[in-house]
Amino acid sequence: MSRIQVLDSSIFNRIAAGEVVESPCSAVKELVENSIDAGADTISVEIRGGGIDFISVADNGVGIHREDMPRAFLPHATSKIKTLDDLNAIGTLGFRGEALPSIASVSEVTVTSRRVQDSMGYFITYCNGAEIGQGETGAAEGTTVTVKRLFENIPARRKFLKKPASEGAKITSLIEKLILANPTIAFTYTAEGRLVYQTDGAGAESAIYAIYGEDIEQLISISNTMSGITLNGFVSKPSFTRHNRSDQILIVNNRVVENEEIAYSVYLAYKDFLMTRRYPMYVLYIKIPYDLVDVNIHPNKLSVKFVDTVSVKKMISHTIRRAISANFTAPLFTSTNAEVPLKSEGVSAANSETLIEHKPIKQQYQYINAVNEAIVEDVIRESAPQTVLTRQSVMEDFSASELHTLHQAIKFDAVEKTAAIQIAGKLFNTYIIIQFDADVFLIDQHAAHERILYDRYISAIDNQKLLLQELLVPYTFTVSFSEAEFLQTHIDEINALGFGLKNFGEKTFSLSSIPTICSEIRLNTFVSALLAADMQKSIKKSDFLKQQVAASACSAAVKGKDDLTECEIASLLEQMNVSGAIPICPHGRPTLVKLSKTEIEKWFKRIV
């Protein structure tokens, strides 16, 4: 074995460069974060050749003392940390001292800076780790760093860079996140000679508009404070979703970070509102004391760990859930196309004609409140015995007299002083047409009933009122040691959800009972789902059952093309009214859409 040697600075600086500067994007990140930490409220970034050929970051921050210029290029040099205690409460973005010397060791770097109290600026230039010049120069207040020919002296690293267009796209994505994370800073970003972004630093809403444009109209503002933690931001309406998670931005103390547990808590808030493989958009700002969060669990500080993750998750999930429930809007309904494009299918606000307004269903359907009580009593007395119910699933919880009363009440619209709903017909034995005041509602009978049953099942789970089904022969299975530890740890929680789980030996378990609503479940599939990593996160909230519950609701609900009678339709509407269910089925499809009389009259040119 060779003897241990102390590396020359030209070597270890390049090693450090490989750790700190992985690409042009990481170089831009380090330089912009230094500008932010310098107190700048105006930052300009320019790149050429995807940042491989040229990078410039200019700011109006406090500037660098001329005597400190050479020190800025020494390893472990920084103005942001002085003692070990400072590491426990990091309030800056780029506290490491390797960034500038590392960049300088693999490119040509010039730093030009002037403090407000200085009449002249000062510059210093390094090329591939060696100083090649310094001196006074005219300069604006602040600091400008230019980087040329990145990795030119390290061909092995340069050949692993992607094409300039790809490297530039990564920088653009980074700038977007920096704009969102620092909404009070005015950014100018130019790529390949084209102005891409120019923000005014007027706050979060302005920054979000700069990035997402008119899509901001589909966002809901949220705010909450708890135990010294402040949450602000914007989340998308349930009707406005993405195909992936790229527009899910978490910002902790002005730093864009990732945290899987927080992302999952947001998912739980939206779960009942989303279609499969659709994702909400959000920009969340969390302010938290620095000693309650650790940003150093990732080399580039992309991830964070909270001291009290549970409290943060609950705060976020509950705040978002309240916001989207209170501000829910039904999907778009466009009359000009053969198909009905929904917002969740990517229709932008700019291309849509009508935004469905949603009011609580109890306000939409005023069934019998305005009907004369004497008339109702006569209807019950005279007509109830003649009512025949043909679909038990639809008629559940309603007596014959109640159904017939409701049916007749709808027909007595002329007697009422307050407008009631009218069942105007059906389309394809699938969609119920309802007229209410000057609006028309199309209701998907299967989706609406599915939502009602799903909510009923979930309520039974949450209130621990599940009916149990004993298995004739207990299902026995064997797991690994780690899986056995997990099951044993959570066995009480699992059994509280209606499962009779018992442990026989170190790795052997058996199921003796299951909830009735899961009667068709494949037991081996259930065990696999229970042991899945993402299921383990939510076991306490019984979310691992909801997919099975949704399937059960879908199976039990009336189907499209079922020919419902008016009486059955009335029952379905009343159940919607009583349940107050959100107008989205468990799979995220809308249960109803709204069309106004005004829009219909525009079709026929009665009004312009």
PyMOL commands that set and color helices and strands:
alter all, ss='L'
color gray80, all
select helices_A, chain A and resi 9-20+24-37+49-51+66-68+70-73+84-89+99-104+155-158+164-181+204-218+260-273+290-292+309-326+343-345+349-351+361-364+373-386+392-395+400-414+445-462+481-489+491-496+516-518+523-531+533-536+539-541+543-556+566-579+597-603
alter helices_A, ss='H'
color red, helices_A
select strands_A, chain A and resi 42-48+54-59+108-114+121-127+130-137+142-148+186-191+194-198+219-226+229-236+248-252+255-257+282-287+293-294+305-306+422-427+431-436+439-444+468-478+501-503+508-515+592-596
alter strands_A, ss='S'
color yellow, strands_A
deselect
rebuild
show_as cartoon
